[in-house]
Amino acid sequence: MRSRTAVKIATPIVLLTAAFALTSRSVIAQTKIQGVIDGRSGPTMSLKTVDSPPDTTVLLTDATDVGEVEGVFHGRTKQMPMTALIPGLPVQVSGSMNAQNQIVADSVKFKGSDLKAAMDAQAGLQPTEQKVAANSAELQQQQAELAAQKAATQAAFAKQQAQLTAEQQKIAANKAAIAEDNKRFGELGQYNILGEATVYFGNGKITVDPQYQTQLLQLCQQAKGVTAYILQVQGYASAVGSAALNQRLSSERANAVTAILEQQGGIPLTNMLAPGAMGSSSQVDSDKTAEGQAENRRVVVRILQNKGISGT
């Protein structure tokens, strides 16, 4: 008797517990949210909503039902693949919250017209993204080319600097050698003139006429046969014009002859005295006539040898 009574009491309790559990599940499953998909990452989907919070994470599972609602009153649902859930698509999600504050989706519904609009938007974005990628690649290539040009310019500049430094060192060495020879020549004092050549110039001219080059080269060959020779180069100008002009002309004429002696005649600078610019001094003829002026516009080259070396 007591056993039957216990059974009668227990049965309503079990039924109430089961009903409560079913009711709780029903309540949990009824969580719904509407929004627009703004991102997909693996099984999760980011949903932008107008309610608080504005962004909600939806967890998709193999059991999630994805469907496109059809009909005037949306009474029918067309089963769709999960790949249809693309960014920009407005959806309605039903599910339950998990411990990570995510909605575990039981179903995701959307309209066919919304899907088409989202797909059209995606298609419109693709060319833009491709153009952006192409522009980015082109920009990177241009930056690489600029870097290469900069490196090449720096290398060329460094090379030029090295060449300039070498030339400056060579010039300094030549100047030192000439200074030493001049010092030695001044100390020797007396010398013999073993050869001489005179180059004449036109009025205001500093270029050596070709007719004198043979004469200068012959003088160079003669000098090379002399022991411890030194070539003396002295430039002159007529008295016509200012003193400053005549000084410059005589210097430039002497330098022009010196260049021929070195470059064509093979005479080292160490065997030449620094070109003398005598200006309009030491005239050999009167500047009152054209013939006399022509005689005064000249460069004189002499082969010198110290008398002590020659024994005279």
C-alpha positions as CSV (number, residue, x, y, z in Angstrom):
1,M,0.0,0.0,0.0
2,R,2.8,2.4,0.9
3,S,4.7,1.4,-2.3
4,R,1.8,2.3,-4.5
5,T,1.5,5.7,-2.7
6,A,5.2,6.4,-3.2
7,V,4.9,5.6,-6.9
8,K,1.9,7.9,-7.2
9,I,3.8,10.8,-5.5
10,A,7.1,10.2,-7.5
11,T,5.4,10.1,-11.0
12,P,4.1,13.8,-10.9
13,I,7.6,14.9,-9.7
14,V,9.4,13.2,-12.6
15,L,6.9,14.6,-15.1
16,L,7.3,18.1,-13.7
17,T,11.1,17.9,-13.8
18,A,11.0,16.7,-17.5
19,A,8.6,19.4,-18.4
20,F,10.8,22.1,-16.7
21,A,13.8,20.8,-18.6
22,L,12.0,20.9,-21.9
23,T,10.7,24.4,-21.1
24,S,14.2,25.6,-20.3
25,R,15.6,24.2,-23.5
26,S,12.8,25.9,-25.4
27,V,13.6,29.2,-23.8
28,I,17.3,28.9,-24.6
29,A,16.6,27.9,-28.2
30,Q,14.4,30.9,-28.8
31,T,17.3,33.4,-28.5
32,K,17.2,35.4,-31.8
33,I,19.2,38.2,-33.2
34,Q,19.2,40.1,-36.5
35,G,22.1,41.8,-38.1
36,V,24.5,42.0,-41.1
37,I,27.4,39.7,-41.5
38,D,30.6,41.7,-41.5
39,G,33.2,38.9,-41.3
40,R,33.8,35.1,-41.3
41,S,36.7,33.4,-39.6
42,G,36.6,29.6,-39.5
43,P,33.4,28.4,-37.7
44,T,32.7,31.9,-36.3
45,M,30.8,34.7,-37.9
46,S,30.8,38.3,-36.8
47,L,27.4,40.0,-36.9
48,K,26.9,43.7,-36.8
49,T,23.5,44.7,-35.1
50,V,21.7,47.8,-34.2
51,D,21.0,46.6,-30.7
52,S,23.5,46.5,-27.8
53,P,26.1,45.1,-28.1
54,P,26.6,46.3,-31.7
55,D,28.9,43.3,-32.6
56,T,28.0,39.7,-31.9
57,T,29.9,36.5,-32.5
58,V,28.0,33.6,-33.9
59,L,29.3,30.1,-33.7
60,L,28.4,27.9,-36.7
61,T,28.2,24.1,-36.3
62,D,27.5,21.1,-38.4
63,A,24.0,21.2,-37.0
64,T,23.3,24.8,-38.0
65,D,20.4,25.0,-40.4
66,V,21.1,27.6,-43.1
67,G,18.1,28.6,-45.2
68,E,16.7,31.1,-47.6
69,V,13.1,32.1,-46.8
70,E,10.7,32.1,-49.7
71,G,7.1,33.1,-50.4
72,V,5.2,36.3,-49.7
73,F,4.9,35.6,-46.0
74,H,8.3,33.8,-45.8
75,G,6.5,30.6,-45.0
76,R,8.9,28.3,-46.9
77,T,12.6,27.8,-46.3
78,K,15.1,26.7,-49.0
79,Q,18.1,24.8,-47.7
80,M,21.3,26.6,-48.5
81,P,25.0,25.8,-48.1
82,M,26.9,27.5,-45.3
83,T,29.1,29.2,-48.0
84,A,26.2,31.5,-48.8
85,L,26.8,33.3,-45.5
86,I,29.0,36.1,-47.0
87,P,29.9,39.6,-45.6
88,G,27.2,42.2,-46.2
89,L,24.3,39.7,-46.0
90,P,21.5,40.6,-43.5
91,V,20.5,37.5,-41.5
92,Q,18.3,36.3,-38.6
93,V,20.1,33.9,-36.2
94,S,18.4,31.6,-33.7
95,G,20.4,29.8,-31.1
96,S,21.7,29.8,-27.5
97,M,24.5,31.6,-25.7
98,N,27.6,29.6,-24.7
99,A,30.1,30.2,-21.9
100,Q,32.2,32.4,-24.3
101,N,29.3,34.8,-24.8
102,Q,28.8,33.5,-28.4
103,I,25.5,32.5,-30.0
104,V,25.6,28.9,-31.0
105,A,23.5,29.0,-34.1
106,D,20.7,26.5,-34.5
107,S,19.5,28.3,-37.7
108,V,20.5,31.2,-39.9
109,K,17.9,32.6,-42.2
110,F,18.0,35.3,-44.9
111,K,16.1,36.6,-47.9
112,G,17.1,35.6,-51.5
113,S,17.0,39.3,-52.6
114,D,19.5,40.2,-49.8
115,L,21.8,37.4,-50.8
116,K,21.8,38.7,-54.4
117,A,22.5,42.2,-53.3
118,A,25.4,41.0,-51.1
119,M,26.8,38.9,-53.9
120,D,26.6,41.9,-56.3
121,A,28.4,44.0,-53.8
122,Q,31.2,41.4,-53.4
123,A,31.5,41.3,-57.2
124,G,31.9,45.0,-57.3
125,L,34.5,45.1,-54.6
126,Q,36.7,42.4,-56.3
127,P,38.0,44.6,-59.2
128,T,38.7,47.4,-56.7
129,E,40.7,45.0,-54.5
130,Q,42.6,43.7,-57.5
131,K,43.4,47.3,-58.6
132,V,44.6,48.1,-55.0
133,A,46.8,45.0,-55.0
134,A,48.2,45.9,-58.5
135,N,48.9,49.5,-57.4
136,S,50.6,48.2,-54.2
137,A,52.8,45.8,-56.3
138,E,53.7,48.6,-58.7
139,L,54.5,50.9,-55.8
140,Q,56.8,48.3,-54.3
141,Q,58.5,47.8,-57.6
142,Q,59.0,51.6,-58.0
143,Q,60.4,51.8,-54.5
144,A,62.8,49.0,-55.3
145,E,63.9,50.7,-58.5
146,L,64.4,54.0,-56.6
147,A,66.5,52.2,-54.0
148,A,68.6,50.6,-56.8
149,Q,69.1,53.9,-58.5
150,K,70.1,55.5,-55.2
151,A,72.6,52.8,-54.5
152,A,74.0,53.1,-58.1
153,T,74.3,56.9,-57.7
154,Q,76.0,56.6,-54.4
155,A,78.5,54.0,-55.8
156,A,79.2,56.2,-58.8
157,F,79.7,59.2,-56.6
158,A,82.1,57.2,-54.4
159,K,84.0,56.1,-57.4
160,Q,84.3,59.7,-58.7
161,Q,85.4,60.9,-55.3
162,A,88.1,58.2,-55.2
163,Q,89.3,59.2,-58.7
164,L,89.3,62.9,-57.7
165,T,91.3,62.1,-54.6
166,A,93.8,60.1,-56.7
167,E,94.1,63.0,-59.2
168,Q,94.6,65.5,-56.4
169,Q,97.3,63.3,-54.9
170,K,99.0,63.0,-58.3
171,I,98.9,66.7,-58.8
172,A,100.3,67.3,-55.3
173,A,103.1,64.9,-55.9
174,N,103.9,66.6,-59.2
175,K,103.9,70.0,-57.6
176,A,106.2,68.7,-54.9
177,A,108.5,67.2,-57.5
178,I,108.6,70.5,-59.5
179,A,109.2,72.5,-56.3
180,E,112.1,70.2,-55.5
181,D,113.5,70.6,-59.0
182,N,113.1,74.3,-58.9
183,K,114.9,74.4,-55.5
184,R,117.7,72.2,-56.9
185,F,117.9,74.4,-60.0
186,G,118.2,77.5,-58.0
187,E,120.9,76.0,-55.8
188,L,123.0,74.9,-58.8
189,G,123.1,78.5,-60.1
190,Q,125.0,78.2,-63.4
191,Y,123.9,76.1,-66.3
192,N,124.4,75.5,-70.0
193,I,121.7,76.0,-72.6
194,L,121.9,72.9,-74.8
195,G,118.8,73.5,-77.0
196,E,116.1,76.1,-77.6
197,A,112.8,76.4,-79.4
198,T,110.5,79.4,-79.8
199,V,106.7,79.2,-80.4
200,Y,104.9,82.3,-81.7
201,F,101.2,83.1,-81.1
202,G,98.5,85.2,-82.8
203,N,97.2,88.3,-81.1
204,G,95.1,87.2,-78.1
205,K,95.7,83.5,-78.9
206,I,96.9,80.8,-76.6
207,T,96.6,77.7,-78.9
208,V,99.8,76.3,-80.2
209,D,99.9,76.3,-84.1
210,P,100.6,72.8,-85.4
211,Q,103.7,74.0,-87.3
212,Y,105.5,74.3,-84.0
213,Q,104.6,70.9,-82.6
214,T,107.3,69.1,-84.7
215,Q,109.9,71.6,-83.5
216,L,108.9,71.0,-79.8
217,L,108.9,67.2,-80.2
218,Q,112.4,67.3,-81.7
219,L,113.5,69.4,-78.8
220,C,112.1,66.7,-76.4
221,Q,114.0,63.9,-78.2
222,Q,117.2,66.0,-77.9
223,A,116.6,66.6,-74.2
224,K,116.2,62.9,-73.4
225,G,119.8,62.4,-74.6
226,V,121.1,64.9,-72.1
227,T,122.1,63.8,-68.6
228,A,120.1,65.4,-65.8
229,Y,118.3,67.8,-68.2
230,I,115.7,70.3,-67.3
231,L,113.3,72.1,-69.6
232,Q,112.7,75.8,-68.9
233,V,109.4,77.1,-70.3
234,Q,108.8,80.9,-70.3
235,G,105.8,82.7,-71.8
236,Y,105.6,86.2,-73.1
237,A,103.1,88.7,-74.5
238,S,103.2,92.0,-76.4
239,A,102.6,95.2,-74.6
240,V,99.3,95.7,-76.3
241,G,96.4,95.6,-73.8
242,S,96.4,95.8,-70.0
243,A,99.2,94.3,-67.9
244,A,96.7,91.9,-66.2
245,L,95.6,90.6,-69.6
246,N,99.2,90.2,-70.9
247,Q,100.1,88.3,-67.7
248,R,97.3,85.9,-68.2
249,L,98.0,85.4,-71.9
250,S,101.7,84.6,-71.2
251,S,100.8,82.1,-68.4
252,E,98.2,80.3,-70.6
253,R,100.6,80.1,-73.6
254,A,103.3,78.6,-71.4
255,N,100.9,76.1,-70.0
256,A,99.8,75.1,-73.5
257,V,103.4,74.4,-74.6
258,T,104.0,72.5,-71.3
259,A,101.1,70.3,-72.0
260,I,102.5,69.3,-75.4
261,L,106.0,68.7,-73.9
262,E,104.4,66.3,-71.3
263,Q,101.6,64.6,-73.2
264,Q,103.2,64.3,-76.7
265,G,106.9,64.7,-76.0
266,G,106.9,62.4,-72.9
267,I,108.8,64.8,-70.7
268,P,108.0,64.2,-67.0
269,L,106.9,67.2,-65.0
270,T,109.8,66.4,-62.7
271,N,112.2,67.5,-65.5
272,M,110.5,70.8,-66.2
273,L,110.6,74.1,-64.4
274,A,107.2,75.6,-63.5
275,P,106.0,77.5,-66.6
276,G,107.1,81.1,-66.3
277,A,104.6,83.9,-67.1
278,M,106.8,86.9,-68.0
279,G,103.9,89.1,-69.3
280,S,105.1,91.9,-71.5
281,S,108.6,92.0,-70.0
282,S,111.8,91.1,-71.9
283,Q,110.5,92.3,-75.3
284,V,112.6,91.2,-78.2
285,D,111.2,93.8,-80.7
286,S,109.3,97.0,-80.6
287,D,105.5,96.9,-79.9
288,K,105.0,99.9,-82.2
289,T,104.8,97.7,-85.3
290,A,102.7,94.6,-86.0
291,E,105.8,92.7,-86.8
292,G,107.4,93.6,-83.5
293,Q,104.3,92.6,-81.6
294,A,104.2,89.2,-83.3
295,E,107.8,88.6,-82.2
296,N,106.9,89.4,-78.6
297,R,103.9,87.0,-78.5
298,R,106.0,83.9,-77.8
299,V,107.0,81.0,-75.6
300,V,110.7,80.0,-75.3
301,V,111.7,76.5,-74.3
302,R,115.3,75.8,-73.4
303,I,117.2,72.6,-72.5
304,L,119.3,73.3,-69.4
305,Q,122.1,71.3,-67.8
306,N,124.0,72.3,-64.7
307,K,127.6,73.1,-65.5
308,G,128.7,71.1,-62.5
309,I,127.1,68.0,-64.0
310,S,128.6,68.6,-67.4
311,G,132.0,69.4,-66.0
312,T,132.2,72.8,-67.5
